[in-house]
Amino acid sequence: MPEPTAPLTATAAPIDLAMQRVDAVIRERLSSRVALIDQISRYIVSAGGKRIRPRLVLLVSEALGFDGPERFELAAIVEFIHTATLLHDDVVDESALRRGRATANATFGNAASVLVGDFLYSRAFQMMVSVDRMRVLQVLADATNVIAEGEVLQLMNMHDPDLAVADYLQVIRFKTAKLFEASARVGAVLAAADRGLEESCADFGRSLGTAFQLVDDLLDYEGNSDELGKNVGNDLREGKPTLPLLLAMERGTAEERVLIRHAIEHGEMNQLPQILAVVRRTGALDATREAAQREADLARSALDALPPSSARNALLELCVRSIHRSS
């Protein structure tokens, strides 16, 4: 079970106070009469994480002048959707480590993890109905559908060293960036923003989410397990042809291309040190970070549509932090 939130104080930052409210909603809505659901749900939520998606709901709605209590419910909803995708992802990827500890599937088994993921999805939709805003329901229903499409696309692309960069980016935009986009869009919907402003917020979320995933893919080849909270080289083990590998193949020698192709096709980890050396030598890591920076710049530009405020400044800071991080 998550640690109790600290008491609200006048000296705490507004976003911290708001996130405490979100955490309280999460604890309340996780409740189930089925003990195993309680146990697994609390296990994965209590692992923490950056909680960027709920922060987007809170910050965008605040930047546009909305401070109603619905924002806490919707912030919790997007965190539940995200948590459900993590449970399902770890089963599909056969992952053993996330956020520095054993994954739920490694601890409780695949079947239980999938079913509790389903519970979190369905609980999220129960909560959406309680908010009673059809536009919000439409945005989040569409997002969950696109995320599922992204999961299937990624599955189809596994072990394919001939994947085009454009197809790789489509998976990112479906699987990861879509929920960032939906979170920012929901904040605008809550504030009754006009469609032009809503689209600017959605553009911001989509670009931020793309930048965030590009850096995640980069860190799989330049980070370390302690900082990442997961095993370095996981993407290679799973046969995922991410941008660092695709660029290294484009830029490498014929022998290096054969090495990387074989590793992607077979999920081969034995030659990970050699592959890391190729990825670094070819500049694939720098090029991936530059691609992420371009997306972060697009996200910042989209925020020009928002009026100046401390919430807008916090959103701008997220653009910087999405790039300059080690986990």
C-alpha positions as CSV (number, residue, x, y, z in Angstrom):
1,M,0.0,0.0,0.0
2,P,1.3,3.5,-0.8
3,E,2.8,5.5,2.1
4,P,0.3,8.0,3.6
5,T,0.6,11.4,1.9
6,A,2.2,14.2,3.9
7,P,-0.2,16.6,5.5
8,L,-1.2,19.6,3.4
9,T,0.8,22.7,4.3
10,A,0.8,26.2,3.2
11,T,4.5,26.0,2.2
12,A,4.1,23.0,-0.2
13,A,4.0,23.8,-3.9
14,P,0.5,23.9,-5.5
15,I,1.3,20.9,-7.8
16,D,2.5,18.9,-4.8
17,L,-0.7,19.6,-2.9
18,A,-2.8,18.7,-6.0
19,M,-0.8,15.4,-6.5
20,Q,-1.6,14.5,-2.8
21,R,-5.3,14.9,-3.7
22,V,-4.7,12.6,-6.7
23,D,-3.0,10.0,-4.6
24,A,-5.9,10.1,-2.2
25,V,-8.3,9.4,-5.1
26,I,-6.0,6.6,-6.3
27,R,-6.0,4.9,-2.9
28,E,-9.8,5.2,-2.6
29,R,-10.6,3.9,-6.1
30,L,-8.2,1.0,-5.9
31,S,-10.4,-0.7,-3.3
32,S,-11.9,-4.0,-4.3
33,R,-13.7,-6.9,-2.5
34,V,-11.2,-9.3,-4.2
35,A,-8.1,-9.5,-2.0
36,L,-5.7,-10.3,-4.9
37,I,-6.8,-7.3,-6.9
38,D,-6.1,-5.1,-3.9
39,Q,-2.7,-6.7,-3.4
40,I,-1.5,-6.4,-7.0
41,S,-3.0,-3.0,-7.7
42,R,-1.4,-1.5,-4.7
43,Y,1.9,-3.3,-5.4
44,I,2.4,-1.6,-8.8
45,V,0.9,1.8,-7.9
46,S,3.0,2.0,-4.7
47,A,6.2,1.5,-6.8
48,G,5.9,5.2,-7.6
49,G,7.0,6.5,-10.9
50,K,7.1,10.0,-12.4
51,R,3.3,10.4,-12.6
52,I,3.8,12.7,-15.6
53,R,0.4,12.0,-17.2
54,P,-1.7,13.0,-14.1
55,R,0.5,16.0,-13.8
56,L,-0.4,17.0,-17.3
57,V,-4.1,16.9,-16.5
58,L,-3.6,19.1,-13.4
59,L,-1.2,21.6,-15.0
60,V,-3.0,22.1,-18.3
61,S,-6.3,22.6,-16.6
62,E,-4.8,25.0,-14.1
63,A,-3.0,26.9,-16.8
64,L,-6.3,27.4,-18.5
65,G,-8.1,28.6,-15.3
66,F,-9.9,25.4,-14.1
67,D,-9.6,24.3,-10.5
68,G,-12.6,22.1,-10.0
69,P,-12.4,18.8,-8.2
70,E,-13.0,16.7,-11.4
71,R,-9.3,17.3,-12.2
72,F,-8.2,15.0,-9.4
73,E,-10.5,12.2,-10.5
74,L,-9.3,12.5,-14.1
75,A,-5.7,12.7,-13.1
76,A,-6.2,9.4,-11.2
77,I,-8.0,7.9,-14.3
78,V,-5.1,8.5,-16.6
79,E,-2.7,7.0,-14.0
80,F,-5.0,3.9,-13.8
81,I,-4.9,3.6,-17.6
82,H,-1.2,3.9,-17.6
83,T,-0.8,1.4,-14.8
84,A,-3.0,-1.1,-16.7
85,T,-0.8,-0.8,-19.8
86,L,2.3,-1.5,-17.6
87,L,0.8,-4.6,-16.2
88,H,0.0,-5.9,-19.7
89,D,3.3,-4.7,-21.2
90,D,5.3,-6.6,-18.6
91,V,3.5,-9.8,-19.4
92,V,3.9,-9.4,-23.2
93,D,7.6,-8.5,-22.8
94,E,8.3,-11.1,-20.1
95,S,9.9,-8.4,-18.0
96,A,11.2,-9.2,-14.6
97,L,12.2,-5.7,-13.3
98,R,10.4,-2.3,-13.3
99,R,11.1,0.7,-11.2
100,G,13.9,-1.1,-9.3
101,R,11.9,-4.1,-8.1
102,A,10.3,-7.3,-9.4
103,T,7.4,-6.8,-11.9
104,A,3.9,-7.8,-10.8
105,N,3.9,-10.7,-13.3
106,A,7.2,-12.0,-11.9
107,T,5.8,-11.8,-8.4
108,F,2.1,-12.8,-8.9
109,G,2.1,-14.6,-12.3
110,N,1.0,-13.6,-15.8
111,A,-2.6,-14.5,-15.5
112,A,-3.2,-12.4,-12.3
113,S,-1.3,-9.5,-13.8
114,V,-3.4,-9.5,-17.0
115,L,-6.7,-9.7,-15.1
116,V,-5.8,-7.0,-12.6
117,G,-4.8,-4.8,-15.6
118,D,-8.3,-5.4,-16.9
119,F,-9.7,-4.4,-13.5
120,L,-7.8,-1.1,-13.7
121,Y,-9.0,-0.4,-17.2
122,S,-12.7,-1.1,-16.2
123,R,-12.3,0.9,-13.0
124,A,-11.0,3.9,-15.0
125,F,-14.1,3.8,-17.2
126,Q,-16.4,3.6,-14.1
127,M,-14.6,6.8,-12.9
128,M,-15.0,8.5,-16.3
129,V,-18.8,7.9,-16.2
130,S,-18.9,9.4,-12.7
131,V,-17.3,12.7,-14.1
132,D,-20.3,12.8,-16.5
133,R,-18.6,14.6,-19.4
134,M,-19.1,13.0,-22.8
135,R,-16.2,14.8,-24.4
136,V,-13.8,13.5,-21.7
137,L,-15.2,9.9,-22.2
138,Q,-14.7,10.3,-25.9
139,V,-11.1,11.4,-25.6
140,L,-10.0,8.7,-23.1
141,A,-11.9,5.9,-24.9
142,D,-10.3,6.9,-28.2
143,A,-6.9,7.0,-26.4
144,T,-7.2,3.5,-24.9
145,N,-8.1,2.1,-28.3
146,V,-5.1,3.7,-30.0
147,I,-2.8,2.5,-27.2
148,A,-4.0,-1.0,-27.8
149,E,-3.4,-0.6,-31.5
150,G,0.1,0.5,-30.7
151,E,0.7,-2.5,-28.5
152,V,-0.3,-4.8,-31.4
153,L,1.9,-2.9,-33.9
154,Q,4.9,-3.2,-31.6
155,L,4.2,-7.0,-31.3
156,M,4.1,-7.2,-35.1
157,N,7.4,-5.3,-35.3
158,M,9.3,-7.5,-32.8
159,H,12.4,-9.1,-34.2
160,D,12.1,-7.1,-37.5
161,P,15.5,-5.4,-38.3
162,D,14.0,-4.0,-41.5
163,L,11.5,-1.8,-39.7
164,A,11.3,1.7,-41.1
165,V,12.0,4.6,-38.8
166,A,8.6,6.0,-39.7
167,D,6.9,2.8,-38.6
168,Y,8.9,2.8,-35.3
169,L,7.7,6.4,-34.7
170,Q,4.1,5.4,-35.3
171,V,4.4,2.8,-32.6
172,I,5.7,5.5,-30.2
173,R,2.9,7.9,-31.0
174,F,0.3,5.2,-30.5
175,K,1.7,3.3,-27.6
176,T,3.2,6.1,-25.4
177,A,2.5,9.6,-26.8
178,K,-1.2,9.0,-27.1
179,L,-1.9,9.0,-23.4
180,F,0.3,12.1,-22.9
181,E,-1.7,13.7,-25.6
182,A,-5.0,12.6,-24.1
183,S,-4.0,13.8,-20.6
184,A,-3.2,17.3,-21.9
185,R,-6.3,17.4,-24.0
186,V,-8.5,16.4,-21.1
187,G,-7.0,19.3,-19.1
188,A,-8.1,21.6,-21.9
189,V,-11.6,20.0,-22.1
190,L,-12.1,20.5,-18.3
191,A,-11.3,24.2,-18.8
192,A,-13.8,24.4,-21.7
193,A,-11.1,25.6,-24.0
194,D,-12.0,26.3,-27.6
195,R,-11.0,23.6,-30.2
196,G,-7.9,25.5,-31.4
197,L,-6.5,25.8,-27.9
198,E,-7.5,22.2,-27.1
199,E,-5.5,21.1,-30.2
200,S,-2.5,23.1,-29.1
201,C,-2.6,21.3,-25.7
202,A,-2.9,17.9,-27.5
203,D,0.0,18.8,-29.7
204,F,2.1,19.6,-26.6
205,G,1.2,16.3,-25.0
206,R,1.9,14.2,-28.1
207,S,5.3,15.8,-28.7
208,L,6.3,15.6,-25.0
209,G,5.3,11.9,-25.0
210,T,7.3,11.2,-28.1
211,A,10.4,12.9,-26.7
212,F,9.9,11.0,-23.4
213,Q,9.8,7.6,-25.2
214,L,12.8,8.4,-27.4
215,V,14.9,9.1,-24.3
216,D,13.6,5.9,-22.8
217,D,14.8,4.0,-25.8
218,L,18.1,5.9,-25.6
219,L,18.6,5.1,-22.0
220,D,18.3,1.4,-22.7
221,Y,21.7,1.6,-24.3
222,E,23.5,4.3,-22.2
223,G,21.9,4.1,-18.7
224,N,22.6,1.7,-15.9
225,S,20.2,-0.8,-14.2
226,D,20.3,0.9,-10.8
227,E,19.2,4.3,-12.2
228,L,16.8,3.0,-14.7
229,G,15.0,0.6,-12.4
230,K,15.1,-2.0,-15.2
231,N,17.7,-4.1,-16.9
232,V,19.8,-2.3,-19.5
233,G,19.5,-4.0,-22.9
234,N,15.9,-5.1,-22.2
235,D,14.7,-3.8,-25.6
236,L,17.4,-5.9,-27.4
237,R,16.5,-8.9,-25.4
238,E,12.8,-8.5,-26.4
239,G,13.8,-8.0,-30.1
240,K,12.6,-4.4,-30.2
241,P,14.1,-2.5,-33.1
242,T,14.3,1.0,-31.5
243,L,15.8,4.1,-33.0
244,P,19.3,3.7,-31.6
245,L,19.6,0.3,-33.2
246,L,17.9,1.3,-36.5
247,L,20.3,4.3,-36.8
248,A,23.3,2.2,-35.9
249,M,22.4,-0.2,-38.7
250,E,22.1,2.7,-41.2
251,R,25.5,4.1,-40.2
252,G,27.5,1.0,-39.4
253,T,29.7,-1.3,-41.5
254,A,28.4,-4.4,-43.3
255,E,29.8,-6.5,-40.5
256,E,28.1,-4.3,-37.8
257,R,24.8,-4.5,-39.6
258,V,24.9,-8.3,-39.6
259,L,25.7,-8.2,-35.9
260,I,22.8,-6.0,-35.0
261,R,20.4,-7.7,-37.4
262,H,21.1,-11.1,-35.8
263,A,20.7,-9.7,-32.3
264,I,17.3,-8.2,-33.2
265,E,16.0,-11.3,-35.0
266,H,17.0,-13.6,-32.1
267,G,16.8,-11.3,-29.0
268,E,20.5,-12.1,-28.6
269,M,22.2,-10.6,-25.5
270,N,25.6,-12.4,-25.6
271,Q,27.1,-9.7,-27.8
272,L,25.5,-6.7,-26.0
273,P,28.9,-5.0,-25.2
274,Q,29.9,-5.1,-28.9
275,I,26.5,-3.7,-30.0
276,L,26.7,-1.0,-27.4
277,A,30.1,-0.1,-28.9
278,V,28.6,0.1,-32.4
279,V,25.7,2.2,-31.2
280,R,28.1,4.7,-29.6
281,R,30.7,4.7,-32.4
282,T,28.1,5.5,-35.1
283,G,26.6,8.4,-33.2
284,A,23.2,6.7,-32.9
285,L,22.8,7.7,-29.3
286,D,23.5,11.4,-30.1
287,A,21.1,11.3,-33.1
288,T,18.3,9.8,-30.9
289,R,18.8,12.5,-28.3
290,E,18.7,15.1,-31.1
291,A,15.4,13.6,-32.3
292,A,14.0,13.8,-28.8
293,Q,15.1,17.4,-28.5
294,R,13.3,18.3,-31.7
295,E,10.1,16.8,-30.2
296,A,10.6,18.7,-26.9
297,D,11.1,21.9,-28.9
298,L,7.8,21.2,-30.7
299,A,6.1,20.7,-27.3
300,R,7.5,24.0,-26.0
301,S,6.2,25.8,-29.1
302,A,2.7,24.4,-28.6
303,L,2.7,26.0,-25.2
304,D,2.9,29.5,-26.8
305,A,-0.9,29.2,-27.0
306,L,-1.3,29.2,-23.2
307,P,-1.3,32.4,-21.2
308,P,1.7,33.0,-18.9
309,S,1.3,31.3,-15.5
310,S,3.2,29.2,-13.0
311,A,1.4,26.1,-14.4
312,R,2.6,26.9,-17.9
313,N,6.2,27.3,-16.5
314,A,5.9,23.9,-14.9
315,L,4.8,22.5,-18.3
316,L,7.8,24.1,-19.9
317,E,10.1,22.6,-17.3
318,L,8.7,19.1,-18.2
319,C,10.0,19.7,-21.7
320,V,13.5,20.1,-20.3
321,R,13.3,17.3,-17.8
322,S,12.0,14.9,-20.4
323,I,15.3,15.2,-22.2
324,H,17.8,15.6,-19.4
325,R,17.2,12.6,-17.2
326,S,18.9,9.3,-16.4
327,S,15.8,7.2,-15.6
